[in-house]
């Protein structure tokens, strides 16, 4: 998603992202964690790179303001995406995801 009107109107790819969010799985993990991560953190405008695991609950956020160190967020925690000033509970991010962690959480409610 972008707030750049040209992107929305013309369906173009933005060259100035501030946040990139990837949903990763076993089959994409190696590419996302290595090649893409290195490529993305070298984008001058990027402030956050977010990797959301599909197979289990783990939201990883790398922030430029934190020297690209990884912060992990799990069930019961909230994530603040600084670049877009948005705070979400991890449960909300995974609300419709069918994995063992969410099944156990929902069964306990």
For each residue, the residues with C-beta under 8 A, 3 or more apart:
1:
2: 7 8 14 17
3:
4: 7 8 14 16
5: 8 9
6: 9 10 12
7: 2 4 10 11 12 13 14
8: 2 4 5 11
9: 5 6
10: 6 7
11: 7 8
12: 6 7
13: 7
14: 2 4 7 17
15:
16: 4 45
17: 2 14 20 43 45 46
18: 45 46 47 48 83 84
19: 46 47 48 49 50 81 83 84
20: 17 40 46 48 49 50
21: 50 52
22: 28 32 36 49 50 51 52
23: 52 54
24: 28 29 32 33 51 52 53 54
25: 28 29 53 54 55
26: 29 55
27:
28: 22 24 25 31 32
29: 24 25 26 32 33
30: 33 34
31: 28 34 35 36
32: 22 24 28 29 36 37 51
33: 24 29 30 36 37 51
34: 30 31 37 38
35: 31 38 39
36: 22 31 32 33 39 40
37: 32 33 34 40 41 49 51 62
38: 34 35 41 42
39: 35 36 42 43
40: 20 36 37 43 46 49
41: 37 38 46 49 62 64 68
42: 38 39
43: 17 39 40 46
44:
45: 16 17 18
46: 17 18 19 20 40 41 43 49 64
47: 18 19 63 64 65 82 83
48: 18 19 20 61 62 63 64 81 82 83
49: 19 20 22 37 40 41 46 61 62 68
50: 19 20 21 22 59 60 61 62 81
51: 22 24 32 33 37 59 60 62
52: 21 22 23 24 58 59 60 93
53: 24 25 56 57 58 59 60
54: 23 24 25 97 99
55: 25 26 99
56: 53 99 100 101
57: 53 74 75 90 94 99 101 102
58: 52 53 72 73 74
59: 50 51 52 53 72 73 74 79 90 93
60: 50 51 52 53 70 71 72 73
61: 48 49 50 70 71 73 79 81
62: 37 41 48 49 50 51 66 68 69 70 71
63: 47 48 66 68 69 71 82
64: 41 46 47 48 67 68
65: 47 82
66: 62 63 69 71
67: 64
68: 41 49 62 63 64
69: 62 63 66
70: 60 61 62
71: 60 61 62 63 66
72: 58 59 60
73: 58 59 60 61 77 78 79 90
74: 57 58 59 77 90
75: 57 90 91 94 101 105
76: 90 91
77: 73 74 89 90
78: 73 87 88 89 90
79: 59 61 73 87 88 89 90 93
80: 86 87
81: 19 48 50 61 84 85 86 87 88
82: 47 48 63 65 85
83: 18 19 47 48
84: 18 19 81
85: 81 82
86: 80 81
87: 78 79 80 81
88: 78 79 81 92 93
89: 77 78 79 92 93
90: 57 59 73 74 75 76 77 78 79 93 94
91: 75 76 94 95 105
92: 88 89 95
93: 52 59 79 88 89 90
94: 57 75 90 91 97 99 101 102
95: 91 92
96:
97: 54 94 102
98: 102 103
99: 54 55 56 57 94 102 103
100: 56 103 104
101: 56 57 75 94 104 105
102: 57 94 97 98 99 105 106
103: 98 99 100 106 107
104: 100 101 107 108
105: 75 91 101 102 108 109
106: 102 103 109
107: 103 104
108: 104 105
109: 105 106
